[in-house]
Amino acid sequence: MALEAQDIFESDPLWQPYFHKTGIFWMCRSAYAQDVIDNYKKLGRKADLAAVPVAEARRLHDGLFEDADYTDVTEVLVNKTSGWAAAGDCLRAVTRRCLELGVKYVTTEVTSLHLDGGNRCTGLNTSSGHVMEASHIILSTGAYTPKLLEMSATSSNRANLSAGDRIVAGGITTGMTKLTEDSYAKFANMPVGVQGYTAKQGKPTAAALAERLPMPNTTTGPFIGSLPPTPDKELKWWGQKIFRNTSEVLPGRFLSAPPADRDYAQWKVSGKLKEDIQHANHVFYGKNGAHWNMEKHRICW
């Protein structure tokens, strides 16, 4: 599915401007690199990718990741045909196109799904009491999905609508720094960087356990990533801690959901999570990022 999506990103004029084929530099602490190469072969897809020894990988990209943490890294997956897409730009482009096609854009607070007597979803109930109905309903509700389904299950008396433990809303912290002109020249053409860990290597610390920060994946462990700088010279990366925000959304019903603030309190970041971002900075850039001013921290759900 990812390869099919990339085909569209590279060929469809709607998406094409927002896909950046920068390549990827994935530091592997498992057989992940070879697994990816084998998968491409099985799918009959061609790509400029290779599993590169650490000593050779350190010299790539003018030594950009030379000072990274390669502890337990067995090899580095280098895929020059990979890249990243600017999600915000994509969303705005799709919204503009929908409006051009006659879609009515409405901003309102949704409280639950509206169901008919046959368990068919026919619309949405809003906080104002208005019901918005349509012949087809598509939910693109992200981390709000478990809460929406829980509220819908209660309001409609249909317990099977509840997501239960099938969907858990998780947050992750991102950090951003503004590069100087000199630094930007060095990092402008960098690939996406990823630090991959196994479950054993990614075992939570005592502090993480105390904060109830669960492992994101008990099979593969966490991974830390860094994206190339934006045109306004902002370099961004994310930490390894994926966490819940559990609260009582209805009497006796507890689940993880983004904060109820209008902007999900996305700019309110704790000191511990800021430390996680500093750790991510260190394992990618070492001394290169030691004096960077961390101007912004944000929670992504």
VEXDREN-2710 file (C-alpha; in Angstrom, 1 decimal):
% VEXDREN-2710
k/r/px/py/pz
1/MET/0.0/0.0/0.0
2/ALA/2.9/2.4/0.8
3/LEU/4.4/1.8/-2.6
4/GLU/1.0/2.3/-4.3
5/ALA/0.7/5.6/-2.4
6/GLN/4.1/6.6/-3.5
7/ASP/3.2/5.9/-7.2
8/ILE/0.3/8.4/-6.8
9/PHE/2.4/11.0/-5.0
10/GLU/4.9/10.9/-7.9
11/SER/2.3/10.9/-10.8
12/ASP/-0.8/12.8/-9.7
13/PRO/-0.6/16.6/-10.1
14/LEU/-2.7/17.1/-6.9
15/TRP/-0.1/15.3/-4.7
16/GLN/3.1/15.6/-6.7
17/PRO/4.3/19.0/-5.3
18/TYR/4.2/17.8/-1.8
19/PHE/6.3/14.6/-2.1
20/HIS/10.0/15.0/-1.5
21/LYS/12.2/12.2/-2.7
22/THR/15.1/12.8/-0.3
23/GLY/15.9/9.2/0.4
24/ILE/16.0/7.5/3.8
25/PHE/18.9/6.6/6.1
26/TRP/17.6/3.9/8.5
27/MET/19.9/2.7/11.2
28/CYS/19.0/-1.0/11.8
29/ARG/19.5/-3.0/15.0
30/SER/17.9/-6.1/13.5
31/ALA/17.5/-7.7/10.0
32/TYR/15.2/-5.0/9.0
33/ALA/17.3/-3.7/6.1
34/GLN/17.5/-7.1/4.4
35/ASP/13.8/-7.7/5.1
36/VAL/12.9/-4.5/3.2
37/ILE/15.2/-5.5/0.3
38/ASP/13.6/-9.0/0.1
39/ASN/10.1/-7.5/0.2
40/TYR/10.9/-5.3/-2.8
41/LYS/12.1/-8.3/-4.7
42/LYS/9.0/-10.3/-3.8
43/LEU/6.8/-7.5/-5.0
44/GLY/8.8/-7.1/-8.2
45/ARG/9.6/-3.5/-7.5
46/LYS/12.8/-1.7/-8.4
47/ALA/14.4/0.8/-6.1
48/ASP/17.8/2.3/-5.4
49/LEU/18.3/0.7/-2.0
50/ALA/21.0/-1.2/-0.2
51/ALA/22.1/-2.5/3.2
52/VAL/25.2/-0.5/4.0
53/PRO/27.9/-1.4/6.6
54/VAL/28.1/1.1/9.4
55/ALA/31.7/2.2/8.6
56/GLU/30.6/3.1/5.0
57/ALA/27.3/4.7/6.1
58/ARG/29.1/7.1/8.5
59/ARG/30.7/8.7/5.4
60/LEU/27.5/9.2/3.4
61/HIS/25.9/12.6/3.0
62/ASP/29.2/14.3/3.8
63/GLY/29.3/12.7/7.2
64/LEU/26.0/14.2/8.3
65/PHE/25.2/11.2/10.6
66/GLU/28.9/10.5/11.4
67/ASP/28.4/11.4/15.1
68/ALA/25.1/9.5/15.5
69/ASP/24.7/6.7/18.0
70/TYR/25.4/3.4/16.2
71/THR/25.4/1.3/19.3
72/ASP/24.1/-2.2/18.3
73/VAL/23.5/-1.0/14.7
74/THR/24.2/-3.9/12.4
75/GLU/23.8/-2.1/9.1
76/VAL/22.1/0.9/7.6
77/LEU/19.2/0.8/5.1
78/VAL/19.8/3.4/2.4
79/ASN/16.9/3.9/0.0
80/LYS/17.4/6.8/-2.4
81/THR/14.0/6.3/-3.9
82/SER/12.2/6.9/-0.6
83/GLY/11.2/10.3/0.9
84/TRP/8.6/12.2/2.8
85/ALA/5.3/14.0/2.2
86/ALA/4.2/17.3/3.7
87/ALA/1.0/16.3/5.4
88/GLY/-0.3/19.9/6.1
89/ASP/0.3/21.0/2.5
90/CYS/-1.5/17.8/1.3
91/LEU/-4.5/18.5/3.5
92/ARG/-4.8/22.1/2.3
93/ALA/-4.5/21.0/-1.4
94/VAL/-7.2/18.3/-1.0
95/THR/-9.5/20.7/0.8
96/ARG/-9.1/23.3/-2.0
97/ARG/-9.8/20.7/-4.6
98/CYS/-12.9/19.5/-2.8
99/LEU/-14.2/23.1/-2.6
100/GLU/-13.6/23.5/-6.3
101/LEU/-15.7/20.3/-6.9
102/GLY/-18.6/21.8/-4.9
103/VAL/-18.1/20.2/-1.5
104/LYS/-19.6/22.3/1.3
105/TYR/-17.1/22.9/4.1
106/VAL/-18.6/23.1/7.6
107/THR/-16.8/23.6/10.9
108/THR/-18.7/22.2/13.9
109/GLU/-18.3/20.1/17.0
110/VAL/-19.4/16.5/16.5
111/THR/-20.6/14.6/19.6
112/SER/-21.6/11.2/18.1
113/LEU/-22.6/9.3/15.1
114/HIS/-26.3/9.4/14.0
115/LEU/-27.7/5.9/13.4
116/ASP/-31.0/4.8/11.9
117/GLY/-33.0/1.9/13.2
118/GLY/-31.1/-0.6/11.1
119/ASN/-27.7/0.2/12.6
120/ARG/-26.7/2.2/9.6
121/CYS/-24.7/5.4/10.1
122/THR/-26.6/8.2/8.3
123/GLY/-24.9/11.3/9.7
124/LEU/-23.4/13.1/12.7
125/ASN/-24.9/14.6/15.8
126/THR/-23.4/18.0/16.7
127/SER/-23.1/19.8/20.0
128/SER/-25.7/22.4/18.8
129/GLY/-28.3/19.6/18.5
130/HIS/-28.2/19.7/14.7
131/VAL/-28.0/16.5/12.8
132/MET/-25.9/16.5/9.6
133/GLU/-27.0/13.7/7.3
134/ALA/-25.5/12.3/4.0
135/SER/-25.8/9.2/1.8
136/HIS/-22.2/8.3/2.5
137/ILE/-20.2/8.9/5.7
138/ILE/-16.4/8.7/5.8
139/LEU/-14.7/9.2/9.2
140/SER/-11.2/10.6/9.1
141/THR/-11.1/11.2/12.8
142/GLY/-7.6/10.1/13.8
143/ALA/-6.9/9.9/17.5
144/TYR/-10.4/11.2/18.3
145/THR/-11.9/8.0/16.9
146/PRO/-12.1/5.9/20.2
147/LYS/-13.7/8.7/22.0
148/LEU/-16.2/9.4/19.2
149/LEU/-17.1/5.7/19.0
150/GLU/-17.5/5.4/22.8
151/MET/-19.8/8.4/22.9
152/SER/-21.8/7.0/20.0
153/ALA/-22.1/3.6/21.7
154/THR/-23.6/5.2/24.8
155/SER/-25.9/7.7/23.0
156/SER/-27.3/5.0/20.7
157/ASN/-27.3/2.2/23.3
158/ARG/-25.2/0.0/20.9
159/ALA/-22.3/-1.3/23.0
160/ASN/-20.6/-3.0/20.0
161/LEU/-19.8/0.4/18.6
162/SER/-17.2/0.9/21.3
163/ALA/-13.6/0.5/20.1
164/GLY/-12.6/-1.2/23.4
165/ASP/-9.0/-2.1/23.2
166/ARG/-8.9/-2.3/19.4
167/ILE/-7.9/1.3/19.0
168/VAL/-5.8/3.3/21.4
169/ALA/-5.1/7.0/20.9
170/GLY/-1.3/7.7/21.4
171/GLY/0.7/10.8/21.4
172/ILE/4.3/11.4/20.4
173/THR/6.5/14.5/20.9
174/THR/8.2/16.4/18.1
175/GLY/10.9/19.0/18.5
176/MET/12.0/21.8/16.1
177/THR/15.0/24.0/15.8
178/LYS/15.7/26.9/13.4
179/LEU/19.0/26.4/11.5
180/THR/21.4/29.1/10.7
181/GLU/22.3/29.8/7.1
182/ASP/25.5/27.8/7.4
183/SER/23.8/24.9/9.1
184/TYR/21.0/24.9/6.5
185/ALA/23.4/24.6/3.7
186/LYS/24.8/21.4/5.3
187/PHE/21.4/19.9/6.1
188/ALA/19.3/21.1/3.2
189/ASN/19.7/17.9/1.1
190/MET/19.7/15.4/3.9
191/PRO/17.5/12.2/3.8
192/VAL/14.9/11.2/6.3
193/GLY/16.8/9.7/9.3
194/VAL/15.5/6.8/11.4
195/GLN/16.9/5.1/14.4
196/GLY/15.3/1.6/14.7
197/TYR/15.4/-0.5/17.9
198/THR/14.4/-4.0/18.8
199/ALA/12.0/-4.6/21.7
200/LYS/14.8/-5.6/24.1
201/GLN/16.8/-2.5/23.2
202/GLY/13.8/-0.3/23.5
203/LYS/12.9/-1.5/27.0
204/PRO/11.3/1.4/29.0
205/THR/13.3/3.0/31.7
206/ALA/12.0/3.1/35.3
207/ALA/11.1/6.8/34.8
208/ALA/9.1/5.9/31.7
209/LEU/7.3/3.1/33.6
210/ALA/6.5/5.6/36.4
211/GLU/4.9/7.9/33.8
212/ARG/3.0/4.9/32.4
213/LEU/4.6/5.4/29.0
214/PRO/4.0/2.1/27.1
215/MET/6.1/0.6/24.5
216/PRO/4.8/1.5/21.0
217/ASN/5.4/-2.0/19.7
218/THR/6.4/-5.0/21.8
219/THR/7.8/-6.8/18.7
220/THR/10.0/-4.1/17.1
221/GLY/10.5/-1.6/19.8
222/PRO/10.4/2.2/19.4
223/PHE/12.0/4.2/16.5
224/ILE/13.1/7.8/16.4
225/GLY/13.0/9.9/13.3
226/SER/14.3/13.2/11.8
227/LEU/13.0/15.0/8.8
228/PRO/14.9/17.2/6.4
229/PRO/14.5/21.0/7.1
230/THR/11.6/22.9/5.7
231/PRO/12.2/25.8/3.2
232/ASP/12.1/28.2/6.2
233/LYS/15.1/26.3/7.7
234/GLU/13.2/24.4/10.4
235/LEU/14.6/21.0/11.3
236/LYS/12.3/18.6/13.0
237/TRP/12.5/15.2/14.8
238/TRP/10.4/13.0/17.1
239/GLY/11.2/11.1/20.3
240/GLN/10.8/7.5/21.2
241/LYS/8.1/7.7/23.9
242/ILE/4.5/7.0/22.7
243/PHE/2.1/7.8/25.5
244/ARG/-1.6/7.7/26.4
245/ASN/-3.8/10.5/27.8
246/THR/-6.4/8.5/29.8
247/SER/-9.4/10.2/31.3
248/GLU/-13.0/9.4/32.2
249/VAL/-14.8/10.5/29.0
250/LEU/-18.2/9.2/30.3
251/PRO/-19.2/8.0/33.8
252/GLY/-17.2/4.8/34.4
253/ARG/-15.7/4.8/30.9
254/PHE/-11.9/5.5/30.8
255/LEU/-9.9/5.7/27.6
256/SER/-7.0/7.6/26.0
257/ALA/-7.9/10.6/23.9
258/PRO/-6.3/13.9/23.0
259/PRO/-6.9/16.7/25.6
260/ALA/-10.3/18.4/25.2
261/ASP/-8.6/21.8/24.4
262/ARG/-9.5/23.3/21.1
263/ASP/-6.0/22.6/19.8
264/TYR/-5.6/19.4/21.8
265/ALA/-3.1/21.3/24.0
266/GLN/-0.5/20.3/21.4
267/TRP/2.0/23.0/22.5
268/LYS/1.9/22.1/26.2
269/VAL/4.8/19.7/26.5
270/SER/6.2/18.4/29.8
271/GLY/9.8/18.6/30.9
272/LYS/10.2/14.8/30.6
273/LEU/9.0/14.8/27.0
274/LYS/11.3/17.7/26.2
275/GLU/14.1/15.5/27.6
276/ASP/13.0/12.8/25.2
277/ILE/13.4/15.2/22.3
278/GLN/16.9/16.2/23.5
279/HIS/17.8/12.5/23.5
280/ALA/16.6/12.2/19.9
281/ASN/18.7/15.1/19.0
282/HIS/21.8/13.5/20.5
283/VAL/21.4/10.0/18.9
284/PHE/21.1/11.6/15.5
285/TYR/23.4/14.6/15.5
286/GLY/25.7/14.3/18.5
287/LYS/27.9/17.3/18.8
288/ASN/26.4/18.9/15.7
289/GLY/23.2/19.5/17.6
290/ALA/24.6/20.1/21.1
291/HIS/24.1/23.9/21.0
292/TRP/20.9/24.0/19.0
293/ASN/18.2/26.1/20.5
294/MET/15.0/24.0/20.8
295/GLU/12.5/26.7/19.9
296/LYS/9.3/24.6/19.7
297/HIS/8.0/21.3/21.1
298/ARG/4.7/19.9/20.0
299/ILE/2.5/16.8/20.8
300/CYS/1.3/14.9/17.7
301/TRP/-1.7/12.6/18.2
END
